[in-house]
Amino acid sequence: MLGRSSRIAMVVEDRCRPSKCGLQCRKRCPVNATGCQCIEITASSKLSLISEDLCIGCAICVKVCPFNAIQIINLPSSLDKRRHIGTGRIRSSSTDFLFQILAMFWAWVGTNGIGKTTALQILAGILKPNLGNFIDAPSWDEIFRYFRGSELHKYFTRLVGDNMKATMKPQYVDNIRKSVKGKVGDLLNTVDERQVKDTLCDFLELNKVMDQDVSGLSGGELQRFAIAARAMKEADIYIFDEPSCYLDVKQRLKAAQAIRSLLQPKSYVIVVEHDLSILDYLSDYICCLYGTPGAYGVVTLPSSIREGINIFLNGFIPTENLRFREEKLTFRVTESTRGENRGSDTPMLQLSCHDQNKT
C-alpha cells in the first residue's frame, strides 16, 4: 500500500473488476493464506488493495488475474533509503541538492510516463505530496516532518507559507483552449507582472496574433503564448514542461533564449525537455529520470551538460554503477545507399539502438 518497501504493487483501476474475477488474487495469495491481509478489497473503491510491505514478490496475483490488472515491480536495493516525493513513487537523490544552489538552470530528461510532470507539479504547488499513502492524504505537518532536515523541508515550508511563488507552463498546451477564453493581448495584459509584455511578444513573434482569440491559435502559437504568459509572471521558481513542442528550429531557439533570460540571482528555472539540442543550449545541469513508466521514477544527481546527456543516451550511471536501460542510443553518420541512388553524396544521420552486452 505504501511505496516505501522494496517493491511496488500496481493495480490498474480501469481493469480491476473484483465482482467478475472471483477474487482470485486474494484467494491465491500465499500471504493471505497465513492470515495476513496482503490483498484485500476496499469497500470505498471496490478495488484490490495490495500491501507492498507484506508482499513477498511471488507474482501469483499477476498470473491469476484474468484482466491483467496487477503488476509487481521489484525496486533496486539502492533506492531503499532515498526519500520519496510526488505520489510516493518518485524517489530522488537530487532534489535536496538542487535547492541548495540558486541561479542555476536545471533540466530534467527521461522517458515518457516516468514522473517528470508529476514531480514538477509538486514543486510548483499544484499537487500535494502523499508520501506513498494512497488512502489518506497526509497533512502538511506530516509532510514537513518527513522532509525534516532536508532542503525540501525548507522549500515546501516557503511554498506553503507564500514566501515563495512558483509558476509552471503546462505540458499539454492544447488544453489551454478549453480553460482560457479571450483575446491573446487582453490575457497577456492581465499576467504581465514584470512589465515585459511588449519585449516578449516582439521576441516570440506574438504581435500578429494579439487580437485573435486563444481558441483560434495553432499549436505553435499556443506554445509561445503559454511561454510568454509564464515568463511575464513575477516568481521565484519558473518551471517549463516541454516548451519546444510544436515549434520549429528558429522558434525553439527564441523560446530557449526567453526562458534562459528568467534566471536571476535568487531564482530557480527548471525545464523538462526531450530535445537534447535545446537542453544543451539551455541548461547548466541535467538530471536524468529513470524507472518503470507508470510505476515509479528516480531522479539522479545533477550532472554537467555533456555528462548528463551521455548518461541518458548510454542508459548507464557511472557514479552509481547502475544500468537503467539495456540498450544505448548512438548516432552514426553513414553513407546512405538511397542517397547514392538519388545521385547525392550527402551522408545521412542515423539513430541506432545497440545491446550493451554485444558492444
Disulfide bonds with the S-S distance in Angstrom:
none
